[in-house]
Amino acid sequence: MISSLYGAIARRRRERYAARPDLRRRLRHPVISIGNLALGGRGKTPMAACVARLLLEIGERPAILSRGYGRRRAADGVVIVRDADALRADLDRSGDEPLMLARQLPGVAVLVASDRYLAGRLAEHHLGATVHVLDDGFQHLQLDRDADILLVGREDIETPVTLPGGRLREPLDTLIAADALLTTDDDVVVEQSGCDIPTFRARRSLGTTTASRTEPALAIAGIASPQRFFDDLRSGGWTLVETMAFPDHHRYGSVDTARIAEAAGAAGAIRVLTTEKDYVRLLPLRPFPLPFTWVPLTIVPEPLPAFREWLIAAVRAARDITSG
């Protein structure tokens, strides 16, 4: 009953913004939103990085706009985490995901603000941004966007229950508001939802590191779906002798690194493997009691040429509307 009420309220909110354009603010340059229906764990931030890289490759100057969830110093206004030249903010001012993106993406501006319209205006007028990537933007209806990319998992389709009884932020039929879907599981059948929207497969892959995959390792993760990271490591050939899960966005302290070192010693691990998102939260605790290695996660839409064509067309259509 409560989940049904929550879903009805979420649907009504979206309908209100659709019917009232005056409630939405519009930036001068195109806005591409990356989002989820479900709470976390679908890969929207790695996908935002992928889209930013593609835009950079075609000659755009992208700016990623984030709310900076979990930052300790949530100052009023806009925090420039990265401009085209260098990092400009630390973990406390940026949050883990924006800092992770800023470390990955030289040439891409990354900005954090609760008011992402304000962040976009600053990016356009002072950083030369020609297009915006809205990280976790599907529910951020206050900012007008030109294309909504929505990541959808198997669980979203098979168990379409909204909060608090389920994991969906909005009802499943909200899929129709997206402009493109990315399925995060091989067996997702989007047609079950009744939507006819361009659909691509989001291919996850773990990158290489300097660490040997045969070394006994302890894996740690403080993300929305830690088990998926552990499973990816095992399927990728890493030798895991123990795992430790922490809450999403967990801020590590010296007590945590001591526990991790103790668990590694007890399990016979000589190295700790973690996600890049966790690693940026661990950096302030260096030097580590044993080697810590982050394993990069990338998400690439397939087929990539078709997705690139769709993205270019979306940006071009947005500019045609603006100039028309």
N, C-alpha and C positions, 0 to 999 in steps of 0.2 A: 504493500500500500504506500509506504513512504517513498520507495523507489519510483513508483508510478507518479506520485505527486512531484518529486524532484524532476523527473523527465518532462512532465507537463510544463513546469515552470521554465526549464531550460529551453523547451521548444517555443514557448510564448516570448521569451526574451529574444530569441533569434528572429521570430516573426516581427517583433516590434522594431528591431533595427532595420529589417528589410523594408518595412513599410514607411520608415521615417529616415530618409537620407540625411535630414538635417542633424540627426544625432551622430552621424559619422563624419570624421574629418579626413580630408584627402591630401596626400602629399603631392608634390609637383611631379615626381618621377615614379615609375612603376613599382608596385609592391607585390612580391611573391611570398605567400604565407606557407609555412610548413607546420603541420599540426597533427594531433591525434584525436580520436574520439575517446580513447581510454586513458586512464591515469598511467603515465610513464611507460618505459620499457619497450617502446616501439622503434626507437632509433631516430627520432625527429632531429636531434642535434647533429649527429653524423650526416643526416640527409641535408640539413641546412648547409653544412660544410661542403657537401658535394655540389649543391646548387650554386653556392658562391664560387666554387672553382670553375664550374662550367661557364658562369657569367663572366668571370675574369678572362677565361680563354677566348671568348668571343669579343673581347675588347671593352666590356663594361667595367665600371668602377663600383663594385657592390659594397653596400653597408649592411651588416647584420645587426638587427635591432632586437634586443633581449630585455626581459624584465629583471634578470639577474637574481633569480630565486636563491635564497639562502645566504646572501651577502651580509656581512656583519655591520658594515658601515653604509647603510642605505641613505646616502645623502640626497637632499632635494636636488632636482634638476637632472642633468645628464652626466654620466661618467663615460669618458672616452677610454675604453679598455685598450684599443689599438687604433692607430691611424695607419695610413699606407706605409709608413716608415718604420714604426717601432711600437713596442708595448708601452702603455702609459698608465696602467693601474695594476694594483696587486690583488690578491685573492679576496681580501676583506672588502674592497670597494667594488669588485667586479662580480663575484660569485664564481663557482667552479666551472660551469658550462661556458660562459662567455670567455673566461680566461683560457680554457682549453681551446676554444675556437680561435682566439687571438694568437695562441702559440702555433697553431697549425697553418694559419692563412696569411702569410706575408702578402701585402698588397691589398688586403681586404680590411675595411674599417669595421670595428666591433664597438657598439655603443650599448650602454645599459641605462634604462630609466623606467620608472613606473608609467610615465607618459611617453609612449613610443612615437607618437606624433611629434612631440618636441625633439626626441632623439633624431627622428628622420629629417626634420627641418635643419637641425644643426649639421647633420651629415651632408645634406645638399648644399648648404650655404658656406660651410667652412671646410669640409673635407672633400668636396668635389664628387660626391656620390651621384651616380646616374641611375641606380636601381637599388631597391631595398629587399632584403630577405628577412622576413618576420619569423623568428624562431619561436615555436610553440604559439602560433597565432590564430588557430582556427576559432577559438572562443573569444579572441580579443576583437570584439565587434565594433569597438569605438573607432578603430582605424580602418578606413576603406582599403580594400586590396583589389588587385587586378587578376590574381589567380590564387586559388587555394589548393594546395597539395596536401592530401590527407593520407596518413599511414594507417593501414587496417590489418589487424591480425586475426588469426583463426578464432580466438576466443571472443573477439568483438562480434563476429557473425553468429557463432554457435551459442553464445550466452549473452544475448543483448540486453543486459540488465543495467540500469543506471544506478548511480550512487543513491543511498549508502549500501544497498544490498549487492550491487555489482561494481564493475570498474569503469563503466561508461560515464563520461561527463555529460553527454547528450544522447537522446534516443538514436537508435540505429538509422532511422529514416532521414536523419540529418545528413547522411552521406550525399544526398542529392544536392546539397549546397556546395559540394566540392567541385573543382574543375578537373582534377586528375586524382586517381587513387594509386597508392603504392601498397601492394600486398606484401606482408612481412613473413608469411608462411607459404610453403609450396602448394599446400592443398586448400588455400582459401578460395572459395567460390563466391565472388562478389555478386554474381547474378542472383544469388539467394536473397539479396537485399532489394532487388527490383530496380537497381540503378543501371543506367547506360552511360557510363562516363569513361573517358580514356583511362586505361588501367595498365600499370607496369608492375613488374616484379622487383622488389627491393632485395638485392643480393647482398647479404652480409658476408664479410670476410675479415679475418684477423691477419694483420700484417706481420712482417718479419721483425726480429729483434737480434741483438748481439748475443743473446743468451742461447745456449744449446737446449734443444727440446728434450734431450735425454737426461738433463740434470734433474734430480728430484727437487720439486718446487712446491711451495705453499702458495695457493691462490687466494687473494682477498678481493672483495668487491663491496662497495657501498653505493649501489645503484638500484634502480627499480626492479630489475630482474637479474639478481646475481647468479642464480643457477644457470641461466642461459649462457652467461660468460664462462662459467666453469665447464659447461658442456662443450662450448666452442673450443676451449683450450684442449680438452681431451680429444675431440674429433680432429683437431689440428695437429695432434701428435705430441703435445707437451706431456711431461710426466708429472702428474699431480699426486702428491702423497697426502695432502690435507687441504681443506678449504675453510675459509672464514667469511661469513656474510655480515655486513653492517647495514644500518638503515641508509636509505637514499640520501645523498648530500651530507653524510656523516662527517663532522669536523673532527679529524684525528688529533690526538694529543700524545704526549710522551707515554702515558699509561697504555695507550693502544699499541704503540710500536714495541713496547716491552712485552705485551701479551703476544703480539705477532711473532717476535723473536723467540719467545718461550715455546710457542706452539710449533714453530719451524724446527727448533732443536729437538723437541720431543718426537716429531714425525720424521726426522732425518732429512729435512729439506735444507738445501744450501742456497736457495734463492727464493725471493717473493715475487710473484707475478700479479699484476693488478691492471686496472683499466686506466686510460689516460685521464679520465675524469677524477678518479681516485688519486692519481699521482699528483695532480696540481694541488690537491688538498694535503698531500703528504710532504710536499717540497719544503715547507717551513720547518720541518722536523729533522732535516739533514744535519749531521751525517747519520745515516741509517745504521742499525746494528748488524745488518747483513745486506747483501745486494738486493735492491728493489728494481724491478724492470717493468715498465708499462708496455702492454701489448696493444698496438693500434687497432681500432675497429673502423672499417670503412663500409659504407652502404652505397651501392651503385644501382641506379635504375636499369632494368633490362626490358627490352633492348635499348641500349644506351643511345644509338643514333636516332631512334624514333623519339626518345625522351628529349634529346637535345633539340630536335626540330620542333617539338611541342613547346619547349621553353622559349626558344627564339620567337616563335609565332605569338606566344602569350605576351612577351615584352613588346613586340612590334605592334600588336593590336592595342595594347595599353597606350602606346605613344600616339597611335592614330586617333584614339578617342580623345586624348588630351589636346591634340592639335586641331581636331575637327571642330 
